[in-house]
Amino acid sequence: MAGSETIDIKADNRVLFVKVRFNNTEKDSEQKLYGQLFLVLTNSYSLESFNGLISTFSDTYDIELHTNWDKYEEFIAERKWKGHFSLNLTNTLSTYLEDLKNDKQLYKFFYTTVVNYDYNKLDVLLYDIINKALHEKSLIIETVIQETTQDDYKATREMRNKPQESDEDADLEAKADKIMNEKVLLEVKPVLAPVKGKPIYSLKTGDIIMIRVLANTQRQVSYIKLLGLELDGRITVPIAADIIDIKYGTSKFDAYEITVKIDDNIYGKVIETERQIKLRIYDPKTDGARLEGFFGGSKLYAKKKKNDRVTKAFIMVLSIFLTILIVVILYVFFTW
């Protein structure tokens, strides 16, 4: 589709995606950096959204540009949620992308290069924008343009954001089994208490804070239902969690990464960039007793935990019985 004729997105009902990955590792740079960038152009002659990150983690570069747009977007979001990015550099890149969006003449040039699949001009423009954030002479970028229809774009987003109701019980049953056998990490956010809370910079391992599990993906919603955290159809139940690890950088731009234990094999991760907030500390007088399975949890989860305890108890009793039996047999054998 390369050519010089400008194509109006409105005319053919397309949504265009620009996917970019870049690095500065070809030459000996002081710091190896890797990045991904994802831009969405709809039929409104505007940059609907953009997302990206710059990181020192080499696996940031692992995803291929020809990966479908929704998986590519999820990859970037997941990396940012895990905190595997440089907040300062990523924010700087976002600022230059905002400048692109707000500069009518520059954006018109960008728009034209994308709809015409003019990779040569597009690469030059994106190189300049990214290099403003990195200041790297050895910068290498790769670019791919992908397109879909408005209907497919809308349907994919709705499908991804809407929890599936079919086979829900079977899905929850499988997740309950998973919790019993392996660790689960959920995305959570802290409950804030601006007046009586504890400053985030003074938190330490062992502190018990109040959190909420985010309902931002189908996976998260499934676990919320499994663990009985819904209240009147809304995710509003706060829960107590023990801080088991705190990571933060020395720069004022670095994010806090707090790992909490919510229940057996269930953990949460908080990513917080604001250093002056105060978090609500668990208080049994106001928050109630910490019951098993999230203040009682769901019946399914409670049943799974009970069955697991019964199984462990049975194995323990059986082991004791066999030990005693072996001792008796040995005693009889040697005293016969």
C-alpha positions as CSV (number, residue, x, y, z in Angstrom):
1,M,0.0,0.0,0.0
2,A,3.0,2.3,-0.2
3,G,2.5,5.4,-2.3
4,S,2.3,9.2,-2.3
5,E,-1.5,9.5,-2.4
6,T,-3.0,10.4,1.0
7,I,-5.7,8.0,2.2
8,D,-8.4,9.2,4.4
9,I,-9.1,6.7,7.2
10,K,-12.8,7.8,7.2
11,A,-13.2,6.5,3.7
12,D,-12.3,2.9,4.3
13,N,-13.2,2.5,8.0
14,R,-9.8,1.5,9.1
15,V,-7.9,1.6,12.4
16,L,-4.2,1.8,12.0
17,F,-1.6,0.8,14.6
18,V,2.1,1.8,14.6
19,K,4.3,-0.6,16.5
20,V,7.9,0.4,17.2
21,R,10.7,-1.3,19.1
22,F,14.1,0.3,19.7
23,N,17.4,-0.1,21.5
24,N,20.8,1.4,21.9
25,T,22.9,-1.8,22.2
26,E,24.7,-1.8,18.9
27,K,27.6,0.2,20.3
28,D,29.1,0.4,23.7
29,S,26.6,2.7,25.5
30,E,26.9,3.5,29.2
31,Q,23.5,2.0,29.8
32,K,21.7,-0.5,27.6
33,L,18.2,0.6,27.0
34,Y,15.2,-1.2,25.3
35,G,11.9,0.2,24.3
36,Q,8.5,-0.4,22.8
37,L,6.0,2.0,21.4
38,F,2.3,1.5,20.4
39,L,0.2,4.2,18.7
40,V,-3.4,3.9,17.6
41,L,-5.0,6.0,14.8
42,T,-8.8,5.9,14.3
43,N,-11.1,7.4,11.8
44,S,-11.4,10.7,13.6
45,Y,-8.1,12.0,12.1
46,S,-6.5,11.9,15.5
47,L,-4.1,9.9,17.5
48,E,-6.6,8.0,19.7
49,S,-4.0,6.7,22.1
50,F,-0.4,5.8,22.6
51,N,1.5,3.7,25.1
52,G,5.2,2.9,25.4
53,L,8.0,2.2,27.8
54,I,11.8,2.4,28.0
55,S,13.6,-0.2,30.1
56,T,16.9,-1.6,31.1
57,F,15.4,-5.1,31.0
58,S,16.5,-6.9,27.8
59,D,13.3,-9.0,27.6
60,T,11.4,-5.8,26.9
61,Y,12.7,-6.4,23.3
62,D,11.5,-10.0,23.1
63,I,8.1,-9.5,21.5
64,E,8.0,-9.4,17.7
65,L,6.5,-6.4,15.9
66,H,4.3,-8.7,13.7
67,T,2.5,-9.9,16.8
68,N,-1.2,-8.9,16.6
69,W,-2.0,-5.5,17.9
70,D,-4.0,-6.6,21.0
71,K,-1.3,-8.9,22.2
72,Y,1.3,-6.2,21.6
73,E,-0.6,-3.7,23.6
74,E,-1.1,-6.2,26.5
75,F,2.7,-6.9,26.5
76,I,3.5,-3.2,27.1
77,A,0.8,-2.9,29.8
78,E,2.0,-6.0,31.6
79,R,5.7,-4.8,31.6
80,K,4.6,-1.4,33.0
81,W,2.4,-3.1,35.7
82,K,5.4,-5.2,36.8
83,G,7.4,-2.0,37.1
84,H,10.0,-3.2,34.6
85,F,10.6,0.3,33.0
86,S,12.3,3.5,33.7
87,L,9.7,6.0,34.9
88,N,11.7,9.1,34.1
89,L,12.6,8.1,30.5
90,T,9.2,6.7,29.8
91,N,7.5,9.9,31.0
92,T,9.9,12.0,28.9
93,L,9.0,9.9,25.8
94,S,5.3,10.4,26.6
95,T,5.8,14.2,26.8
96,Y,7.3,14.2,23.3
97,L,4.4,12.1,22.0
98,E,2.0,14.6,23.4
99,D,3.9,17.3,21.6
100,L,3.4,15.3,18.4
101,K,-0.3,15.0,19.0
102,N,-0.7,18.7,19.7
103,D,1.4,20.0,16.9
104,K,-1.1,20.1,14.0
105,Q,1.5,20.5,11.2
106,L,3.8,17.8,12.6
107,Y,0.9,15.5,13.3
108,K,-0.5,15.9,9.8
109,F,2.9,14.8,8.4
110,F,2.9,11.8,10.8
111,Y,-0.7,10.9,9.9
112,T,0.1,11.0,6.1
113,T,3.1,8.8,6.4
114,V,1.2,6.2,8.4
115,V,-1.9,6.0,6.1
116,N,0.3,5.8,3.1
117,Y,2.7,3.2,4.7
118,D,5.6,5.5,4.0
119,Y,8.1,3.7,6.3
120,N,11.1,5.8,5.2
121,K,9.6,9.1,6.4
122,L,7.9,7.5,9.4
123,D,11.2,6.0,10.7
124,V,12.9,9.4,10.4
125,L,10.2,11.1,12.4
126,L,10.0,8.4,15.1
127,Y,13.7,8.3,15.4
128,D,13.8,12.0,16.1
129,I,11.1,11.8,18.7
130,I,12.6,8.8,20.6
131,N,16.1,10.2,20.4
132,K,14.9,13.3,22.2
133,A,14.2,11.1,25.2
134,L,17.3,8.9,25.0
135,H,19.9,11.2,23.5
136,E,21.6,8.2,21.9
137,K,23.6,8.3,18.6
138,S,23.5,4.5,18.4
139,L,19.7,4.2,18.5
140,I,18.2,1.5,16.3
141,I,14.5,1.4,15.6
142,E,12.1,-1.0,13.9
143,T,8.6,-0.1,12.7
144,V,5.5,-2.0,11.6
145,I,2.1,-0.7,10.6
146,Q,-0.9,-2.9,11.1
147,E,-4.5,-2.2,10.3
148,T,-8.0,-3.6,11.1
149,T,-11.6,-2.5,10.7
150,Q,-13.4,-0.3,13.2
151,D,-15.8,-3.2,13.9
152,D,-13.0,-5.7,14.6
153,Y,-11.2,-3.1,16.8
154,K,-14.3,-2.4,18.8
155,A,-15.2,-6.1,19.1
156,T,-11.7,-7.1,20.3
157,R,-11.6,-4.4,22.9
158,E,-15.1,-5.4,24.2
159,M,-14.2,-9.1,24.3
160,R,-11.0,-8.4,26.2
161,N,-12.6,-6.1,28.8
162,K,-15.8,-8.2,29.3
163,P,-15.6,-11.2,31.6
164,Q,-16.8,-14.4,30.0
165,E,-19.8,-15.8,31.7
166,S,-19.9,-19.2,30.0
167,D,-18.4,-22.1,32.0
168,E,-17.8,-19.6,34.9
169,D,-18.1,-22.2,37.6
170,A,-15.6,-24.5,35.8
171,D,-13.3,-21.5,35.4
172,L,-13.5,-20.7,39.1
173,E,-13.0,-24.3,40.0
174,A,-9.8,-24.5,37.9
175,K,-8.5,-21.3,39.5
176,A,-9.3,-22.6,43.0
177,D,-7.2,-25.7,42.2
178,K,-4.5,-23.5,40.9
179,I,-4.3,-21.5,44.1
180,M,-4.0,-24.7,46.1
181,N,-1.0,-25.8,44.0
182,E,0.9,-22.7,42.9
183,K,1.3,-19.1,43.7
184,V,-1.0,-16.4,42.2
185,L,0.1,-12.8,41.8
186,L,-2.7,-10.2,41.5
187,E,-2.6,-6.5,40.6
188,V,-3.8,-4.5,43.6
189,K,-3.9,-0.9,44.8
190,P,-3.6,0.4,48.3
191,V,-6.4,2.0,50.2
192,L,-5.3,5.6,51.0
193,A,-5.7,7.4,54.3
194,P,-4.5,11.0,53.9
195,V,-5.0,11.9,57.6
196,K,-4.2,8.9,59.7
197,G,-2.4,6.7,57.2
198,K,1.3,5.7,57.2
199,P,3.6,7.4,54.6
200,I,4.6,5.0,51.9
201,Y,8.3,5.9,52.4
202,S,8.1,4.7,56.1
203,L,6.5,1.3,55.3
204,K,8.4,-1.9,56.2
205,T,8.1,-5.6,55.8
206,G,5.6,-7.0,58.3
207,D,3.2,-4.0,58.1
208,I,-0.4,-4.9,57.3
209,I,-2.0,-2.6,54.9
210,M,-5.5,-2.4,53.4
211,I,-5.8,-3.0,49.6
212,R,-8.3,-3.6,46.9
213,V,-7.9,-6.1,44.0
214,L,-8.2,-4.3,40.7
215,A,-10.9,-5.5,38.3
216,N,-9.0,-4.3,35.2
217,T,-8.7,-7.7,33.3
218,Q,-10.8,-10.8,32.9
219,R,-8.3,-12.8,34.9
220,Q,-8.5,-10.3,37.8
221,V,-12.3,-10.4,37.8
222,S,-12.3,-14.2,37.9
223,Y,-10.2,-14.2,41.0
224,I,-12.3,-11.5,42.6
225,K,-15.4,-13.6,42.1
226,L,-13.6,-16.7,43.3
227,L,-12.5,-15.0,46.5
228,G,-15.8,-13.4,47.3
229,L,-14.8,-9.8,47.0
230,E,-17.9,-8.5,45.2
231,L,-20.3,-6.4,47.0
232,D,-23.7,-5.5,45.3
233,G,-22.1,-6.2,41.9
234,R,-19.3,-3.7,42.6
235,I,-15.7,-4.4,43.6
236,T,-15.6,-2.4,46.8
237,V,-14.4,-4.8,49.5
238,P,-11.1,-3.8,51.0
239,I,-8.9,-6.6,52.4
240,A,-5.8,-6.8,54.6
241,A,-2.5,-7.9,53.3
242,D,1.0,-8.4,54.8
243,I,3.9,-6.5,53.2
244,I,6.6,-9.1,52.4
245,D,8.9,-7.1,50.1
246,I,9.5,-3.4,49.2
247,K,11.6,-2.2,46.3
248,Y,12.4,1.3,45.2
249,G,15.1,3.2,43.4
250,T,17.2,6.1,44.6
251,S,15.8,8.5,42.1
252,K,12.7,10.5,43.0
253,F,11.2,9.3,39.7
254,D,11.5,5.6,40.6
255,A,8.3,3.8,41.5
256,Y,7.7,1.9,44.7
257,E,7.1,-1.8,44.1
258,I,5.4,-3.4,47.1
259,T,4.6,-7.1,47.2
260,V,2.0,-8.3,49.7
261,K,0.7,-11.6,50.9
262,I,-3.1,-11.8,50.9
263,D,-3.7,-15.4,51.7
264,D,-2.1,-18.8,51.2
265,N,-0.4,-18.8,47.8
266,I,-2.2,-15.5,46.9
267,Y,0.0,-12.4,46.5
268,G,-0.5,-8.9,45.3
269,K,1.8,-6.3,43.8
270,V,1.5,-2.5,44.2
271,I,3.2,-0.1,41.8
272,E,3.1,3.4,43.1
273,T,5.0,6.4,41.7
274,E,3.7,9.0,44.3
275,R,6.1,9.2,47.2
276,Q,4.0,11.4,49.5
277,I,0.8,9.4,49.8
278,K,-0.3,7.7,53.1
279,L,-1.6,4.2,53.2
280,R,-4.3,2.8,55.4
281,I,-2.9,0.4,58.0
282,Y,-5.1,-2.6,59.0
283,D,-6.9,-2.0,62.3
284,P,-8.9,-5.0,63.7
285,K,-11.1,-2.6,65.7
286,T,-12.5,-0.9,62.5
287,D,-11.7,-3.4,59.8
288,G,-12.8,-6.6,61.6
289,A,-11.0,-9.8,62.2
290,R,-8.9,-11.3,59.4
291,L,-10.9,-14.4,58.5
292,E,-9.7,-17.1,56.1
293,G,-10.3,-16.5,52.5
294,F,-10.8,-12.7,52.5
295,F,-13.2,-12.1,55.4
296,G,-14.8,-15.5,54.8
297,G,-14.2,-15.6,51.1
298,S,-16.3,-17.5,48.6
299,K,-17.8,-20.9,49.6
300,L,-15.9,-22.6,46.7
301,Y,-12.5,-21.2,47.9
302,A,-13.2,-22.0,51.5
303,K,-14.2,-25.6,50.5
304,K,-10.9,-26.0,48.6
305,K,-8.9,-24.8,51.6
306,K,-10.8,-27.1,53.9
307,N,-10.3,-30.1,51.6
308,D,-6.6,-29.2,51.4
309,R,-6.3,-29.1,55.2
310,V,-8.2,-32.4,55.5
311,T,-5.9,-34.0,53.0
312,K,-2.8,-32.8,54.8
313,A,-4.1,-33.9,58.2
314,F,-4.9,-37.4,56.8
315,I,-1.4,-37.7,55.3
316,M,0.1,-36.7,58.7
317,V,-2.0,-39.2,60.7
318,L,-1.2,-41.9,58.2
319,S,2.5,-41.1,58.4
320,I,2.4,-41.3,62.2
321,F,0.5,-44.6,62.1
322,L,3.0,-46.2,59.6
323,T,5.9,-45.0,61.8
324,I,4.5,-46.6,64.9
325,L,3.7,-49.8,63.0
326,I,7.3,-50.0,61.7
327,V,8.7,-49.4,65.2
328,V,6.5,-52.2,66.6
329,I,7.5,-54.6,63.8
330,L,11.1,-53.9,64.4
331,Y,10.8,-54.4,68.1
332,V,9.0,-57.7,67.7
333,F,11.6,-58.8,65.1
334,F,14.6,-58.1,67.3
335,T,13.1,-59.4,70.6
336,W,11.6,-62.7,69.1
